[in-house]
Amino acid sequence: MKNLLLDILNNIVKHPDEIKIIESNEEKNVIFEIYANSEDVGQIIGKDGRTIKSINILLNAAKKDPEKKFILKVIR
């Protein structure tokens, strides 16, 4: 899933070489902390959070374990 997320983000940002993702597990949640260039944060979040919500929907649709939940955190 981390690779899928990285591929999606690399295609929507202006500085793909500055994208860094840290994955951590917390009970049934998988948390992805996304570090990006400050110029790209707006692109990742999108208007009213639509882009980040859509990415989260894609990740949840692609998961194999129905009990897992993905949480995305964008950090500057």
PyMOL Python script that loads the backbone (N, CA, C, O; Angstrom):
from pymol import cmd

cmd.read_pdbstr("""\
ATOM      1  N   MET A   1       0.808  -1.195   0.000  1.00  0.00           N
ATOM      2  CA  MET A   1       0.000   0.000   0.000  1.00  0.00           C
ATOM      3  C   MET A   1       0.854   1.265   0.000  1.00  0.00           C
ATOM      4  O   MET A   1       0.498   2.271  -0.613  1.00  0.00           O
ATOM      5  N   LYS A   2       1.969   1.196   0.687  1.00  0.00           N
ATOM      6  CA  LYS A   2       2.853   2.355   0.722  1.00  0.00           C
ATOM      7  C   LYS A   2       3.331   2.708  -0.683  1.00  0.00           C
ATOM      8  O   LYS A   2       3.411   3.885  -1.035  1.00  0.00           O
ATOM      9  N   ASN A   3       3.648   1.695  -1.486  1.00  0.00           N
ATOM     10  CA  ASN A   3       4.103   1.945  -2.858  1.00  0.00           C
ATOM     11  C   ASN A   3       2.990   2.533  -3.715  1.00  0.00           C
ATOM     12  O   ASN A   3       3.242   3.412  -4.539  1.00  0.00           O
ATOM     13  N   LEU A   4       1.757   2.056  -3.527  1.00  0.00           N
ATOM     14  CA  LEU A   4       0.618   2.605  -4.258  1.00  0.00           C
ATOM     15  C   LEU A   4       0.431   4.078  -3.895  1.00  0.00           C
ATOM     16  O   LEU A   4       0.242   4.919  -4.774  1.00  0.00           O
ATOM     17  N   LEU A   5       0.483   4.378  -2.623  1.00  0.00           N
ATOM     18  CA  LEU A   5       0.348   5.760  -2.161  1.00  0.00           C
ATOM     19  C   LEU A   5       1.454   6.631  -2.734  1.00  0.00           C
ATOM     20  O   LEU A   5       1.193   7.745  -3.187  1.00  0.00           O
ATOM     21  N   LEU A   6       2.680   6.140  -2.720  1.00  0.00           N
ATOM     22  CA  LEU A   6       3.806   6.891  -3.263  1.00  0.00           C
ATOM     23  C   LEU A   6       3.637   7.153  -4.760  1.00  0.00           C
ATOM     24  O   LEU A   6       3.928   8.251  -5.233  1.00  0.00           O
ATOM     25  N   ASP A   7       3.171   6.156  -5.501  1.00  0.00           N
ATOM     26  CA  ASP A   7       2.929   6.341  -6.941  1.00  0.00           C
ATOM     27  C   ASP A   7       1.873   7.406  -7.198  1.00  0.00           C
ATOM     28  O   ASP A   7       2.036   8.242  -8.086  1.00  0.00           O
ATOM     29  N   ILE A   8       0.799   7.379  -6.431  1.00  0.00           N
ATOM     30  CA  ILE A   8      -0.268   8.372  -6.596  1.00  0.00           C
ATOM     31  C   ILE A   8       0.265   9.766  -6.302  1.00  0.00           C
ATOM     32  O   ILE A   8       0.047  10.699  -7.076  1.00  0.00           O
ATOM     33  N   LEU A   9       0.961   9.903  -5.186  1.00  0.00           N
ATOM     34  CA  LEU A   9       1.466  11.219  -4.798  1.00  0.00           C
ATOM     35  C   LEU A   9       2.506  11.757  -5.769  1.00  0.00           C
ATOM     36  O   LEU A   9       2.520  12.952  -6.066  1.00  0.00           O
ATOM     37  N   ASN A  10       3.375  10.887  -6.262  1.00  0.00           N
ATOM     38  CA  ASN A  10       4.410  11.328  -7.206  1.00  0.00           C
ATOM     39  C   ASN A  10       3.812  11.907  -8.477  1.00  0.00           C
ATOM     40  O   ASN A  10       4.440  12.737  -9.134  1.00  0.00           O
ATOM     41  N   ASN A  11       2.610  11.480  -8.830  1.00  0.00           N
ATOM     42  CA  ASN A  11       1.977  11.962 -10.054  1.00  0.00           C
ATOM     43  C   ASN A  11       1.158  13.229  -9.876  1.00  0.00           C
ATOM     44  O   ASN A  11       0.699  13.802 -10.865  1.00  0.00           O
ATOM     45  N   ILE A  12       0.961  13.687  -8.637  1.00  0.00           N
ATOM     46  CA  ILE A  12       0.159  14.898  -8.452  1.00  0.00           C
ATOM     47  C   ILE A  12       0.949  16.083  -7.888  1.00  0.00           C
ATOM     48  O   ILE A  12       0.429  17.198  -7.833  1.00  0.00           O
ATOM     49  N   VAL A  13       2.191  15.859  -7.471  1.00  0.00           N
ATOM     50  CA  VAL A  13       2.969  16.944  -6.874  1.00  0.00           C
ATOM     51  C   VAL A  13       4.019  17.488  -7.840  1.00  0.00           C
ATOM     52  O   VAL A  13       4.368  16.851  -8.834  1.00  0.00           O
ATOM     53  N   LYS A  14       4.507  18.674  -7.522  1.00  0.00           N
ATOM     54  CA  LYS A  14       5.544  19.305  -8.346  1.00  0.00           C
ATOM     55  C   LYS A  14       6.945  18.852  -7.957  1.00  0.00           C
ATOM     56  O   LYS A  14       7.865  18.913  -8.772  1.00  0.00           O
ATOM     57  N   HIS A  15       7.115  18.398  -6.716  1.00  0.00           N
ATOM     58  CA  HIS A  15       8.415  17.978  -6.207  1.00  0.00           C
ATOM     59  C   HIS A  15       8.341  16.530  -5.714  1.00  0.00           C
ATOM     60  O   HIS A  15       8.376  16.287  -4.507  1.00  0.00           O
ATOM     61  N   PRO A  16       8.240  15.569  -6.637  1.00  0.00           N
ATOM     62  CA  PRO A  16       8.082  14.172  -6.217  1.00  0.00           C
ATOM     63  C   PRO A  16       9.294  13.608  -5.470  1.00  0.00           C
ATOM     64  O   PRO A  16       9.164  12.653  -4.705  1.00  0.00           O
ATOM     65  N   ASP A  17      10.472  14.200  -5.694  1.00  0.00           N
ATOM     66  CA  ASP A  17      11.669  13.708  -5.012  1.00  0.00           C
ATOM     67  C   ASP A  17      11.680  14.059  -3.529  1.00  0.00           C
ATOM     68  O   ASP A  17      12.486  13.514  -2.775  1.00  0.00           O
ATOM     69  N   GLU A  18      10.788  14.968  -3.094  1.00  0.00           N
ATOM     70  CA  GLU A  18      10.738  15.370  -1.691  1.00  0.00           C
ATOM     71  C   GLU A  18       9.639  14.660  -0.903  1.00  0.00           C
ATOM     72  O   GLU A  18       9.446  14.945   0.279  1.00  0.00           O
ATOM     73  N   ILE A  19       8.931  13.753  -1.533  1.00  0.00           N
ATOM     74  CA  ILE A  19       7.875  13.001  -0.850  1.00  0.00           C
ATOM     75  C   ILE A  19       8.522  11.913   0.010  1.00  0.00           C
ATOM     76  O   ILE A  19       9.367  11.148  -0.454  1.00  0.00           O
ATOM     77  N   LYS A  20       8.102  11.868   1.269  1.00  0.00           N
ATOM     78  CA  LYS A  20       8.582  10.839   2.190  1.00  0.00           C
ATOM     79  C   LYS A  20       7.367  10.316   2.950  1.00  0.00           C
ATOM     80  O   LYS A  20       6.548  11.097   3.433  1.00  0.00           O
ATOM     81  N   ILE A  21       7.253   9.004   3.053  1.00  0.00           N
ATOM     82  CA  ILE A  21       6.116   8.397   3.736  1.00  0.00           C
ATOM     83  C   ILE A  21       6.622   7.496   4.848  1.00  0.00           C
ATOM     84  O   ILE A  21       7.472   6.631   4.634  1.00  0.00           O
ATOM     85  N   ILE A  22       6.085   7.715   6.036  1.00  0.00           N
ATOM     86  CA  ILE A  22       6.415   6.863   7.174  1.00  0.00           C
ATOM     87  C   ILE A  22       5.156   6.095   7.548  1.00  0.00           C
ATOM     88  O   ILE A  22       4.097   6.681   7.778  1.00  0.00           O
ATOM     89  N   GLU A  23       5.289   4.779   7.605  1.00  0.00           N
ATOM     90  CA  GLU A  23       4.158   3.904   7.902  1.00  0.00           C
ATOM     91  C   GLU A  23       4.267   3.391   9.332  1.00  0.00           C
ATOM     92  O   GLU A  23       5.336   2.970   9.774  1.00  0.00           O
ATOM     93  N   SER A  24       3.153   3.432  10.045  1.00  0.00           N
ATOM     94  CA  SER A  24       3.115   2.865  11.389  1.00  0.00           C
ATOM     95  C   SER A  24       1.771   2.167  11.602  1.00  0.00           C
ATOM     96  O   SER A  24       0.770   2.517  10.977  1.00  0.00           O
ATOM     97  N   ASN A  25       1.767   1.184  12.485  1.00  0.00           N
ATOM     98  CA  ASN A  25       0.554   0.425  12.764  1.00  0.00           C
ATOM     99  C   ASN A  25       0.075   0.716  14.168  1.00  0.00           C
ATOM    100  O   ASN A  25       0.864   0.819  15.107  1.00  0.00           O
ATOM    101  N   GLU A  26      -1.219   0.844  14.289  1.00  0.00           N
ATOM    102  CA  GLU A  26      -1.843   1.109  15.579  1.00  0.00           C
ATOM    103  C   GLU A  26      -3.137   0.298  15.628  1.00  0.00           C
ATOM    104  O   GLU A  26      -4.139   0.691  15.030  1.00  0.00           O
ATOM    105  N   GLU A  27      -3.120  -0.814  16.327  1.00  0.00           N
ATOM    106  CA  GLU A  27      -4.230  -1.763  16.382  1.00  0.00           C
ATOM    107  C   GLU A  27      -4.611  -2.173  14.958  1.00  0.00           C
ATOM    108  O   GLU A  27      -3.804  -2.800  14.272  1.00  0.00           O
ATOM    109  N   LYS A  28      -5.811  -1.838  14.498  1.00  0.00           N
ATOM    110  CA  LYS A  28      -6.230  -2.225  13.148  1.00  0.00           C
ATOM    111  C   LYS A  28      -6.061  -1.095  12.145  1.00  0.00           C
ATOM    112  O   LYS A  28      -6.511  -1.190  11.003  1.00  0.00           O
ATOM    113  N   ASN A  29      -5.412  -0.032  12.581  1.00  0.00           N
ATOM    114  CA  ASN A  29      -5.192   1.115  11.707  1.00  0.00           C
ATOM    115  C   ASN A  29      -3.758   1.129  11.187  1.00  0.00           C
ATOM    116  O   ASN A  29      -2.813   0.802  11.905  1.00  0.00           O
ATOM    117  N   VAL A  30      -3.624   1.514   9.932  1.00  0.00           N
ATOM    118  CA  VAL A  30      -2.312   1.754   9.346  1.00  0.00           C
ATOM    119  C   VAL A  30      -2.233   3.261   9.095  1.00  0.00           C
ATOM    120  O   VAL A  30      -3.042   3.824   8.358  1.00  0.00           O
ATOM    121  N   ILE A  31      -1.259   3.893   9.711  1.00  0.00           N
ATOM    122  CA  ILE A  31      -1.115   5.341   9.606  1.00  0.00           C
ATOM    123  C   ILE A  31       0.039   5.666   8.666  1.00  0.00           C
ATOM    124  O   ILE A  31       1.158   5.185   8.843  1.00  0.00           O
ATOM    125  N   PHE A  32      -0.251   6.485   7.670  1.00  0.00           N
ATOM    126  CA  PHE A  32       0.771   6.956   6.749  1.00  0.00           C
ATOM    127  C   PHE A  32       0.989   8.445   7.015  1.00  0.00           C
ATOM    128  O   PHE A  32       0.077   9.252   6.836  1.00  0.00           O
ATOM    129  N   GLU A  33       2.190   8.798   7.438  1.00  0.00           N
ATOM    130  CA  GLU A  33       2.559  10.202   7.592  1.00  0.00           C
ATOM    131  C   GLU A  33       3.260  10.625   6.311  1.00  0.00           C
ATOM    132  O   GLU A  33       4.300  10.076   5.947  1.00  0.00           O
ATOM    133  N   ILE A  34       2.689  11.592   5.644  1.00  0.00           N
ATOM    134  CA  ILE A  34       3.192  12.048   4.350  1.00  0.00           C
ATOM    135  C   ILE A  34       3.934  13.367   4.548  1.00  0.00           C
ATOM    136  O   ILE A  34       3.343  14.369   4.950  1.00  0.00           O
ATOM    137  N   TYR A  35       5.217  13.354   4.266  1.00  0.00           N
ATOM    138  CA  TYR A  35       6.031  14.562   4.334  1.00  0.00           C
ATOM    139  C   TYR A  35       6.247  15.052   2.915  1.00  0.00           C
ATOM    140  O   TYR A  35       6.689  14.297   2.049  1.00  0.00           O
ATOM    141  N   ALA A  36       5.930  16.329   2.677  1.00  0.00           N
ATOM    142  CA  ALA A  36       6.034  16.871   1.331  1.00  0.00           C
ATOM    143  C   ALA A  36       6.506  18.318   1.388  1.00  0.00           C
ATOM    144  O   ALA A  36       6.462  18.964   2.434  1.00  0.00           O
ATOM    145  N   ASN A  37       6.954  18.805   0.249  1.00  0.00           N
ATOM    146  CA  ASN A  37       7.324  20.201   0.096  1.00  0.00           C
ATOM    147  C   ASN A  37       6.094  21.051   0.416  1.00  0.00           C
ATOM    148  O   ASN A  37       4.973  20.665   0.087  1.00  0.00           O
ATOM    149  N   SER A  38       6.295  22.193   1.046  1.00  0.00           N
ATOM    150  CA  SER A  38       5.166  23.042   1.445  1.00  0.00           C
ATOM    151  C   SER A  38       4.326  23.495   0.243  1.00  0.00           C
ATOM    152  O   SER A  38       3.130  23.751   0.391  1.00  0.00           O
ATOM    153  N   GLU A  39       4.935  23.596  -0.934  1.00  0.00           N
ATOM    154  CA  GLU A  39       4.189  23.950  -2.138  1.00  0.00           C
ATOM    155  C   GLU A  39       3.226  22.842  -2.558  1.00  0.00           C
ATOM    156  O   GLU A  39       2.206  23.113  -3.191  1.00  0.00           O
ATOM    157  N   ASP A  40       3.541  21.616  -2.215  1.00  0.00           N
ATOM    158  CA  ASP A  40       2.749  20.472  -2.652  1.00  0.00           C
ATOM    159  C   ASP A  40       1.639  20.075  -1.688  1.00  0.00           C
ATOM    160  O   ASP A  40       0.761  19.289  -2.042  1.00  0.00           O
ATOM    161  N   VAL A  41       1.672  20.610  -0.481  1.00  0.00           N
ATOM    162  CA  VAL A  41       0.675  20.215   0.518  1.00  0.00           C
ATOM    163  C   VAL A  41      -0.741  20.513   0.028  1.00  0.00           C
ATOM    164  O   VAL A  41      -1.643  19.691   0.187  1.00  0.00           O
ATOM    165  N   GLY A  42      -0.930  21.674  -0.560  1.00  0.00           N
ATOM    166  CA  GLY A  42      -2.248  22.045  -1.089  1.00  0.00           C
ATOM    167  C   GLY A  42      -2.720  21.105  -2.178  1.00  0.00           C
ATOM    168  O   GLY A  42      -3.904  20.773  -2.250  1.00  0.00           O
ATOM    169  N   GLN A  43      -1.794  20.672  -3.031  1.00  0.00           N
ATOM    170  CA  GLN A  43      -2.132  19.727  -4.093  1.00  0.00           C
ATOM    171  C   GLN A  43      -2.560  18.383  -3.510  1.00  0.00           C
ATOM    172  O   GLN A  43      -3.495  17.756  -4.010  1.00  0.00           O
ATOM    173  N   ILE A  44      -1.889  17.948  -2.473  1.00  0.00           N
ATOM    174  CA  ILE A  44      -2.190  16.654  -1.870  1.00  0.00           C
ATOM    175  C   ILE A  44      -3.541  16.689  -1.152  1.00  0.00           C
ATOM    176  O   ILE A  44      -4.332  15.752  -1.257  1.00  0.00           O
ATOM    177  N   ILE A  45      -3.794  17.766  -0.432  1.00  0.00           N
ATOM    178  CA  ILE A  45      -5.047  17.862   0.312  1.00  0.00           C
ATOM    179  C   ILE A  45      -6.219  18.158  -0.622  1.00  0.00           C
ATOM    180  O   ILE A  45      -7.279  17.543  -0.502  1.00  0.00           O
ATOM    181  N   GLY A  46      -6.036  19.079  -1.532  1.00  0.00           N
ATOM    182  CA  GLY A  46      -7.089  19.426  -2.477  1.00  0.00           C
ATOM    183  C   GLY A  46      -8.125  20.349  -1.864  1.00  0.00           C
ATOM    184  O   GLY A  46      -8.109  20.618  -0.663  1.00  0.00           O
ATOM    185  N   LYS A  47      -9.014  20.823  -2.700  1.00  0.00           N
ATOM    186  CA  LYS A  47     -10.066  21.735  -2.248  1.00  0.00           C
ATOM    187  C   LYS A  47     -11.008  21.003  -1.310  1.00  0.00           C
ATOM    188  O   LYS A  47     -11.565  19.963  -1.664  1.00  0.00           O
ATOM    189  N   ASP A  48     -11.183  21.541  -0.128  1.00  0.00           N
ATOM    190  CA  ASP A  48     -12.030  20.942   0.917  1.00  0.00           C
ATOM    191  C   ASP A  48     -11.615  19.520   1.263  1.00  0.00           C
ATOM    192  O   ASP A  48     -12.433  18.743   1.757  1.00  0.00           O
ATOM    193  N   GLY A  49     -10.342  19.162   1.008  1.00  0.00           N
ATOM    194  CA  GLY A  49      -9.848  17.834   1.356  1.00  0.00           C
ATOM    195  C   GLY A  49     -10.282  16.736   0.397  1.00  0.00           C
ATOM    196  O   GLY A  49     -10.166  15.554   0.718  1.00  0.00           O
ATOM    197  N   ARG A  50     -10.769  17.105  -0.748  1.00  0.00           N
ATOM    198  CA  ARG A  50     -11.290  16.115  -1.703  1.00  0.00           C
ATOM    199  C   ARG A  50     -10.223  15.169  -2.224  1.00  0.00           C
ATOM    200  O   ARG A  50     -10.472  13.971  -2.360  1.00  0.00           O
ATOM    201  N   THR A  51      -9.045  15.685  -2.516  1.00  0.00           N
ATOM    202  CA  THR A  51      -7.989  14.838  -3.081  1.00  0.00           C
ATOM    203  C   THR A  51      -7.513  13.806  -2.070  1.00  0.00           C
ATOM    204  O   THR A  51      -7.404  12.626  -2.402  1.00  0.00           O
ATOM    205  N   ILE A  52      -7.228  14.228  -0.848  1.00  0.00           N
ATOM    206  CA  ILE A  52      -6.742  13.288   0.162  1.00  0.00           C
ATOM    207  C   ILE A  52      -7.825  12.269   0.511  1.00  0.00           C
ATOM    208  O   ILE A  52      -7.515  11.107   0.773  1.00  0.00           O
ATOM    209  N   LYS A  53      -9.084  12.689   0.519  1.00  0.00           N
ATOM    210  CA  LYS A  53     -10.183  11.747   0.768  1.00  0.00           C
ATOM    211  C   LYS A  53     -10.270  10.717  -0.355  1.00  0.00           C
ATOM    212  O   LYS A  53     -10.501   9.535  -0.102  1.00  0.00           O
ATOM    213  N   SER A  54     -10.086  11.162  -1.583  1.00  0.00           N
ATOM    214  CA  SER A  54     -10.132  10.246  -2.728  1.00  0.00           C
ATOM    215  C   SER A  54      -8.985   9.240  -2.687  1.00  0.00           C
ATOM    216  O   SER A  54      -9.169   8.064  -3.001  1.00  0.00           O
ATOM    217  N   ILE A  55      -7.811   9.705  -2.302  1.00  0.00           N
ATOM    218  CA  ILE A  55      -6.662   8.804  -2.171  1.00  0.00           C
ATOM    219  C   ILE A  55      -6.943   7.771  -1.082  1.00  0.00           C
ATOM    220  O   ILE A  55      -6.630   6.593  -1.251  1.00  0.00           O
ATOM    221  N   ASN A  56      -7.524   8.200   0.021  1.00  0.00           N
ATOM    222  CA  ASN A  56      -7.867   7.287   1.109  1.00  0.00           C
ATOM    223  C   ASN A  56      -8.891   6.249   0.649  1.00  0.00           C
ATOM    224  O   ASN A  56      -8.792   5.079   1.017  1.00  0.00           O
ATOM    225  N   ILE A  57      -9.865   6.666  -0.145  1.00  0.00           N
ATOM    226  CA  ILE A  57     -10.865   5.732  -0.684  1.00  0.00           C
ATOM    227  C   ILE A  57     -10.189   4.702  -1.577  1.00  0.00           C
ATOM    228  O   ILE A  57     -10.515   3.516  -1.511  1.00  0.00           O
ATOM    229  N   LEU A  58      -9.245   5.143  -2.416  1.00  0.00           N
ATOM    230  CA  LEU A  58      -8.523   4.208  -3.291  1.00  0.00           C
ATOM    231  C   LEU A  58      -7.736   3.179  -2.481  1.00  0.00           C
ATOM    232  O   LEU A  58      -7.756   1.989  -2.793  1.00  0.00           O
ATOM    233  N   LEU A  59      -7.051   3.637  -1.453  1.00  0.00           N
ATOM    234  CA  LEU A  59      -6.279   2.716  -0.616  1.00  0.00           C
ATOM    235  C   LEU A  59      -7.185   1.712   0.084  1.00  0.00           C
ATOM    236  O   LEU A  59      -6.869   0.524   0.143  1.00  0.00           O
ATOM    237  N   ASN A  60      -8.302   2.179   0.610  1.00  0.00           N
ATOM    238  CA  ASN A  60      -9.221   1.281   1.295  1.00  0.00           C
ATOM    239  C   ASN A  60      -9.881   0.297   0.330  1.00  0.00           C
ATOM    240  O   ASN A  60     -10.201  -0.828   0.716  1.00  0.00           O
ATOM    241  N   ALA A  61     -10.087   0.710  -0.912  1.00  0.00           N
ATOM    242  CA  ALA A  61     -10.660  -0.197  -1.902  1.00  0.00           C
ATOM    243  C   ALA A  61      -9.656  -1.274  -2.322  1.00  0.00           C
ATOM    244  O   ALA A  61     -10.047  -2.382  -2.688  1.00  0.00           O
ATOM    245  N   ALA A  62      -8.374  -0.949  -2.269  1.00  0.00           N
ATOM    246  CA  ALA A  62      -7.333  -1.887  -2.708  1.00  0.00           C
ATOM    247  C   ALA A  62      -6.848  -2.818  -1.603  1.00  0.00           C
ATOM    248  O   ALA A  62      -6.081  -3.742  -1.877  1.00  0.00           O
ATOM    249  N   LYS A  63      -7.268  -2.602  -0.386  1.00  0.00           N
ATOM    250  CA  LYS A  63      -6.767  -3.409   0.734  1.00  0.00           C
ATOM    251  C   LYS A  63      -7.331  -4.825   0.700  1.00  0.00           C
ATOM    252  O   LYS A  63      -8.402  -5.073   0.147  1.00  0.00           O
ATOM    253  N   LYS A  64      -6.589  -5.742   1.300  1.00  0.00           N
ATOM    254  CA  LYS A  64      -6.998  -7.142   1.339  1.00  0.00           C
ATOM    255  C   LYS A  64      -7.699  -7.503   2.640  1.00  0.00           C
ATOM    256  O   LYS A  64      -8.560  -8.382   2.662  1.00  0.00           O
ATOM    257  N   ASP A  65      -7.335  -6.829   3.717  1.00  0.00           N
ATOM    258  CA  ASP A  65      -7.919  -7.101   5.028  1.00  0.00           C
ATOM    259  C   ASP A  65      -9.092  -6.141   5.264  1.00  0.00           C
ATOM    260  O   ASP A  65      -8.877  -4.936   5.397  1.00  0.00           O
ATOM    261  N   PRO A  66     -10.325  -6.653   5.317  1.00  0.00           N
ATOM    262  CA  PRO A  66     -11.479  -5.759   5.457  1.00  0.00           C
ATOM    263  C   PRO A  66     -11.538  -5.025   6.796  1.00  0.00           C
ATOM    264  O   PRO A  66     -12.279  -4.051   6.933  1.00  0.00           O
ATOM    265  N   GLU A  67     -10.774  -5.477   7.773  1.00  0.00           N
ATOM    266  CA  GLU A  67     -10.810  -4.835   9.085  1.00  0.00           C
ATOM    267  C   GLU A  67      -9.781  -3.726   9.235  1.00  0.00           C
ATOM    268  O   GLU A  67      -9.847  -2.957  10.194  1.00  0.00           O
ATOM    269  N   LYS A  68      -8.834  -3.624   8.311  1.00  0.00           N
ATOM    270  CA  LYS A  68      -7.825  -2.571   8.371  1.00  0.00           C
ATOM    271  C   LYS A  68      -8.419  -1.249   7.920  1.00  0.00           C
ATOM    272  O   LYS A  68      -9.323  -1.211   7.085  1.00  0.00           O
ATOM    273  N   LYS A  69      -7.908  -0.183   8.474  1.00  0.00           N
ATOM    274  CA  LYS A  69      -8.313   1.153   8.087  1.00  0.00           C
ATOM    275  C   LYS A  69      -7.061   1.988   7.891  1.00  0.00           C
ATOM    276  O   LYS A  69      -6.127   1.910   8.689  1.00  0.00           O
ATOM    277  N   PHE A  70      -7.038   2.779   6.843  1.00  0.00           N
ATOM    278  CA  PHE A  70      -5.880   3.631   6.559  1.00  0.00           C
ATOM    279  C   PHE A  70      -6.157   5.059   7.004  1.00  0.00           C
ATOM    280  O   PHE A  70      -7.233   5.604   6.757  1.00  0.00           O
ATOM    281  N   ILE A  71      -5.181   5.647   7.655  1.00  0.00           N
ATOM    282  CA  ILE A  71      -5.260   7.041   8.093  1.00  0.00           C
ATOM    283  C   ILE A  71      -4.092   7.779   7.451  1.00  0.00           C
ATOM    284  O   ILE A  71      -2.935   7.381   7.590  1.00  0.00           O
ATOM    285  N   LEU A  72      -4.414   8.858   6.747  1.00  0.00           N
ATOM    286  CA  LEU A  72      -3.390   9.643   6.053  1.00  0.00           C
ATOM    287  C   LEU A  72      -3.206  10.976   6.770  1.00  0.00           C
ATOM    288  O   LEU A  72      -4.171  11.698   7.023  1.00  0.00           O
ATOM    289  N   LYS A  73      -1.958  11.290   7.092  1.00  0.00           N
ATOM    290  CA  LYS A  73      -1.615  12.561   7.736  1.00  0.00           C
ATOM    291  C   LYS A  73      -0.603  13.281   6.862  1.00  0.00           C
ATOM    292  O   LYS A  73       0.468  12.747   6.576  1.00  0.00           O
ATOM    293  N   VAL A  74      -0.936  14.480   6.442  1.00  0.00           N
ATOM    294  CA  VAL A  74      -0.032  15.277   5.617  1.00  0.00           C
ATOM    295  C   VAL A  74       0.712  16.236   6.529  1.00  0.00           C
ATOM    296  O   VAL A  74       0.106  17.012   7.267  1.00  0.00           O
ATOM    297  N   ILE A  75       2.044  16.169   6.465  1.00  0.00           N
ATOM    298  CA  ILE A  75       2.897  16.982   7.325  1.00  0.00           C
ATOM    299  C   ILE A  75       3.822  17.804   6.442  1.00  0.00           C
ATOM    300  O   ILE A  75       4.395  17.289   5.482  1.00  0.00           O
ATOM    301  N   ARG A  76       3.964  19.069   6.768  1.00  0.00           N
ATOM    302  CA  ARG A  76       4.835  19.959   5.985  1.00  0.00           C
ATOM    303  C   ARG A  76       6.276  19.774   6.340  1.00  0.00           C
ATOM    304  O   ARG A  76       7.141  20.444   5.776  1.00  0.00           O
TER     305      ARG A  76
END
""", "prot")
cmd.dss("prot")
cmd.show_as("cartoon", "prot")
cmd.util.cbc("prot")
cmd.orient("prot")
